[in-house]
Amino acid sequence: MTQTHLRSRRAGPRGRAARRPLADGLESAAVEAQCRLFLAELLRAFVRGRSARRATEALMAFVDLSQRARAPWEKTIEQAVRSCDALIAERATASEVDEALFELGRAALRAMVEAISFDPLAAARSAARSDALHRAVLRFARACEREASREGWSYIGLLKERLAATAPSRSGSPAA
């Protein structure tokens, strides 16, 4: 869907965008919520590696709401990021595994961001992010192993079995 289609779908009389005023008190909450939606859709598009149509629509809605509410973008985006971070922090406290999982996700995102950066220090940051990602993977595996051990089984043992079952056979290599 092109921007032209998006404009024509929202268009009111004489092709102008239909603009409804926001209710008092809901302005900043609505703008922040739309910004959070845009961030989520942008990340979804990034991890899919495909269409950014929904992210584009969410960005256009954020810009529209921001303009109608006369909300400063920097403040709104900062609040939305803080709100997302608080939600993630809350969900990460459910267990050691959840905490390690969210840390792993952040480490992966940091590594991906540096992989697409072009500034002179990006390569150095990319190497550091890669090391941090490896540490996060290990922390996650250890957290899973501790939880599995409390339940009477081995996460690492299960990984070994699955890796052995899917690994191509190589003559002369020691058994896992």
Order of alpha helices (4+ residues) and beta strands (2+ residues): alpha-alpha-alpha-alpha-alpha-alpha-alpha
